[in-house]
Amino acid sequence: MKATSWQDRVLRGFDLAAERYDRSARLQRSVAWRLAELSRREGIPDGLWVDLGAGTGHLAKALEKLHPGRNVQRIDGSEAMLRGHPDDAEVLHWDLTTGLPIWSEAPTLLASSFCLHWLPEPQRVLQQWIQRLPPAGLLAVALPVKGCFPQWHESARRCGVRCSALPFPSSDDLLNAIPSQQLRVMRRVSYTVTSPSLPTLLKPLRRVGAGTSPQSPLPLRDWRRLQQGWSDRRSDGQLRLTWVIQLLLIRG
């Protein structure tokens, strides 16, 4: 198989997951709505609104639902994801690893959910997004951060196997990229999911295209060791896995 870059593999994973994405993306949908509601409370100026890394459009749909009559431009590097949007939606196929597009007007809202951590050097990208805001414009971002999947990391340590979970950016690094006077909202929220086995616990990651990792896959024997030595189980034997999500609202 021809070698591809990490970003190529990420986009290929999302292309392959496009048709089944919405059936497994309950967490992503919940976070998108929470970010959209926070953005509405903060206040978004009229103008061009953009969903960066829109996927199948959870965030754009939430924003449009909360602001009737408003259209949100949806941008993503996966053509397959964009094909699932309504025919009347404004979509743009764009590789965000190359930076932002040039618009005829500066967007008054740049919104992004579950995208930034897939881009190279998220801290630098966040700074670039902030710089593209006009005065009073709003940047709304949600992403998983370091601290995600503590049960996975602890179980791997206890079992003596390598943790193959995707590494996430730290909240501290992201906050260092934001001028303090521009930061309006900063929240960290946790979501815990449960399942009777490790394969089914991690299955939603693969089904939404998020199973891609820069690390090599674990051998089957190590997965079995993790299953047997999982560090966090409910009384009924269900395994727990916790996401840690950072939500940020930043003014231009």
C-alpha positions as CSV (number, residue, x, y, z in Angstrom):
1,M,0.0,0.0,0.0
2,K,1.3,3.4,-0.9
3,A,2.4,5.4,2.1
4,T,0.4,8.6,2.7
5,S,0.8,11.5,5.1
6,W,-1.0,11.5,8.5
7,Q,-3.5,14.1,7.2
8,D,-4.2,12.0,4.1
9,R,-5.0,9.1,6.4
10,V,-7.3,11.2,8.6
11,L,-9.3,12.5,5.6
12,R,-9.5,9.0,4.1
13,G,-10.9,7.7,7.5
14,F,-13.6,10.4,7.5
15,D,-14.4,9.7,3.8
16,L,-15.0,6.0,4.6
17,A,-17.1,6.9,7.7
18,A,-19.3,9.5,6.0
19,E,-22.4,7.3,5.4
20,R,-22.5,5.9,8.9
21,Y,-21.2,9.0,10.8
22,D,-24.5,10.4,12.0
23,R,-25.6,7.0,13.5
24,S,-22.6,6.9,15.9
25,A,-21.9,10.6,16.5
26,R,-24.1,11.2,19.6
27,L,-21.3,12.8,21.5
28,Q,-20.3,15.0,18.6
29,R,-23.9,16.1,18.1
30,S,-24.3,16.9,21.8
31,V,-21.1,19.0,21.9
32,A,-22.1,20.9,18.8
33,W,-25.4,21.9,20.3
34,R,-23.7,23.0,23.5
35,L,-21.2,25.1,21.6
36,A,-24.0,26.6,19.4
37,E,-26.0,27.6,22.5
38,L,-23.0,29.2,24.2
39,S,-22.3,31.2,21.0
40,R,-25.9,32.4,20.9
41,R,-25.7,33.6,24.5
42,E,-22.4,35.4,23.8
43,G,-23.9,37.1,20.7
44,I,-22.9,36.7,17.1
45,P,-22.7,39.7,14.8
46,D,-24.5,39.6,11.4
47,G,-22.3,38.7,8.5
48,L,-20.7,35.5,7.2
49,W,-20.8,32.5,9.5
50,V,-18.6,29.5,8.9
51,D,-18.4,26.0,10.3
52,L,-14.8,24.8,10.0
53,G,-14.4,21.0,9.7
54,A,-18.1,20.7,9.4
55,G,-18.3,17.0,8.8
56,T,-21.9,16.1,8.3
57,G,-23.0,19.5,9.6
58,H,-24.0,19.0,13.3
59,L,-22.7,22.5,14.3
60,A,-24.0,24.3,11.3
61,K,-27.4,22.7,11.7
62,A,-27.5,23.7,15.4
63,L,-26.5,27.3,14.7
64,E,-29.1,27.5,11.9
65,K,-31.8,26.0,14.2
66,L,-31.0,28.5,16.9
67,H,-30.9,31.4,14.4
68,P,-33.9,30.9,12.0
69,G,-33.2,32.3,8.6
70,R,-29.4,32.2,9.1
71,N,-27.2,30.2,6.7
72,V,-23.9,28.8,7.8
73,Q,-21.1,28.0,5.3
74,R,-19.8,24.5,5.8
75,I,-16.1,23.8,5.1
76,D,-14.5,20.4,5.2
77,G,-11.6,18.5,3.6
78,S,-13.7,15.3,3.2
79,E,-15.8,15.4,0.0
80,A,-17.8,12.4,1.2
81,M,-18.8,14.3,4.3
82,L,-19.9,17.3,2.3
83,R,-22.0,15.2,-0.1
84,G,-24.4,14.4,2.8
85,H,-25.4,18.1,3.4
86,P,-28.7,19.5,2.1
87,D,-28.8,20.6,-1.5
88,D,-29.4,24.2,-0.5
89,A,-26.5,24.3,2.0
90,E,-23.4,26.4,1.1
91,V,-20.5,24.0,1.2
92,L,-16.8,24.4,0.4
93,H,-14.3,21.5,0.0
94,W,-11.2,22.9,1.5
95,D,-8.1,21.3,3.2
96,L,-7.8,23.2,6.5
97,T,-4.2,22.1,6.9
98,T,-3.4,24.7,4.2
99,G,-4.9,27.5,6.3
100,L,-8.3,29.3,5.9
101,P,-9.8,30.3,2.6
102,I,-9.9,33.9,1.5
103,W,-13.4,35.3,1.7
104,S,-14.8,38.4,0.1
105,E,-15.8,39.5,3.6
106,A,-14.3,38.6,6.9
107,P,-16.4,36.0,8.7
108,T,-18.1,37.4,11.9
109,L,-18.3,33.8,13.2
110,L,-15.7,31.0,12.8
111,A,-17.1,27.9,14.6
112,S,-15.5,24.5,14.8
113,S,-16.3,21.3,16.7
114,F,-14.2,18.2,16.9
115,C,-11.8,19.4,14.1
116,L,-8.9,21.4,15.6
117,H,-7.2,18.4,17.2
118,W,-6.9,16.7,13.8
119,L,-4.9,19.6,12.3
120,P,-1.1,19.9,12.6
121,E,0.1,22.2,15.5
122,P,-3.4,23.1,16.9
123,Q,-2.0,25.9,19.0
124,R,-0.6,27.6,15.9
125,V,-3.8,27.0,13.9
126,L,-5.9,28.5,16.7
127,Q,-3.7,31.7,16.6
128,Q,-4.3,31.9,12.9
129,W,-8.0,31.6,13.2
130,I,-8.1,34.3,15.9
131,Q,-6.1,36.6,13.6
132,R,-8.7,36.3,10.9
133,L,-11.5,37.6,13.1
134,P,-12.8,41.1,12.5
135,P,-13.4,43.4,15.5
136,A,-16.3,42.0,17.6
137,G,-16.2,38.7,15.5
138,L,-16.5,35.4,17.4
139,L,-14.5,32.2,17.3
140,A,-16.2,29.3,18.9
141,V,-14.2,26.1,19.3
142,A,-14.8,22.7,20.9
143,L,-12.3,19.8,20.9
144,P,-11.1,16.9,23.0
145,V,-8.0,17.7,25.0
146,K,-5.3,16.1,27.0
147,G,-7.0,14.2,29.9
148,C,-9.3,12.3,27.5
149,F,-9.5,8.6,28.0
150,P,-7.9,8.4,31.4
151,Q,-9.1,4.8,31.8
152,W,-7.4,3.8,28.6
153,H,-4.1,5.4,29.6
154,E,-4.2,3.9,33.1
155,S,-5.2,0.5,31.9
156,A,-2.3,0.4,29.4
157,R,0.1,1.4,32.1
158,R,-1.2,-1.2,34.5
159,C,-1.2,-3.9,31.9
160,G,2.3,-3.0,30.5
161,V,1.1,-2.3,27.0
162,R,1.4,0.7,24.8
163,C,-1.5,3.2,24.8
164,S,-2.5,3.7,21.2
165,A,-5.1,6.4,21.9
166,L,-4.8,9.5,19.8
167,P,-2.7,12.2,21.6
168,F,-4.7,15.4,22.2
169,P,-3.5,19.0,22.6
170,S,-3.3,20.4,26.2
171,S,-5.7,23.0,27.4
172,D,-2.7,25.0,28.7
173,D,-1.1,25.1,25.3
174,L,-4.4,26.3,23.7
175,L,-4.9,29.0,26.3
176,N,-1.4,30.3,25.8
177,A,-2.4,31.0,22.2
178,I,-5.3,33.2,23.1
179,P,-4.8,36.9,24.2
180,S,-6.4,37.0,27.6
181,Q,-8.5,40.1,26.8
182,Q,-10.1,38.2,23.9
183,L,-11.1,35.1,25.8
184,R,-14.8,35.3,26.7
185,V,-15.7,31.7,27.7
186,M,-13.6,28.8,28.8
187,R,-15.2,25.5,29.9
188,R,-14.1,21.9,30.2
189,V,-16.8,19.3,30.3
190,S,-16.6,15.5,30.7
191,Y,-18.7,12.8,29.0
192,T,-18.4,9.2,30.1
193,V,-19.6,6.3,27.9
194,T,-20.0,2.7,28.8
195,S,-20.0,-0.7,27.1
196,P,-19.7,-4.3,28.0
197,S,-16.5,-4.9,26.1
198,L,-13.5,-3.0,24.9
199,P,-14.2,-3.5,21.1
200,T,-17.7,-2.2,21.5
201,L,-16.5,0.7,23.8
202,L,-14.1,1.9,21.0
203,K,-16.3,1.0,18.1
204,P,-18.0,4.5,17.9
205,L,-14.5,6.0,17.4
206,R,-14.0,3.9,14.3
207,R,-17.5,4.3,13.0
208,V,-17.1,8.1,12.9
209,G,-13.7,8.0,11.3
210,A,-11.8,8.9,14.5
211,G,-10.0,5.6,14.8
212,T,-7.0,6.9,12.8
213,S,-3.9,7.2,14.9
214,P,-0.3,8.2,14.2
215,Q,0.8,5.2,16.2
216,S,1.0,1.6,14.9
217,P,-1.9,-0.7,15.8
218,L,-1.7,-2.9,18.9
219,P,-1.4,-6.7,18.4
220,L,-4.5,-8.7,19.4
221,R,-2.8,-10.1,22.5
222,D,-2.4,-6.6,23.9
223,W,-6.0,-5.7,23.2
224,R,-7.0,-8.8,25.2
225,R,-4.8,-7.7,28.1
226,L,-6.4,-4.3,28.1
227,Q,-9.9,-5.9,28.1
228,Q,-9.0,-8.1,31.1
229,G,-7.2,-5.3,33.0
230,W,-9.5,-2.3,32.3
231,S,-9.2,0.1,35.2
232,D,-12.7,1.4,35.4
233,R,-15.8,-0.9,35.5
234,R,-19.3,-0.4,36.9
235,S,-20.7,-2.9,39.3
236,D,-22.4,-4.7,36.4
237,G,-19.1,-5.1,34.6
238,Q,-19.6,-2.3,32.0
239,L,-16.4,-0.6,31.0
240,R,-16.2,3.2,31.3
241,L,-14.4,5.7,29.0
242,T,-14.3,9.4,29.6
243,W,-13.9,12.2,27.1
244,V,-12.7,15.6,28.2
245,I,-13.9,18.4,25.9
246,Q,-12.6,22.0,25.9
247,L,-15.0,24.8,24.8
248,L,-13.7,28.2,24.0
249,L,-15.3,31.5,22.9
250,I,-13.0,34.2,21.7
251,R,-13.7,37.7,20.5
252,G,-11.9,39.5,17.7
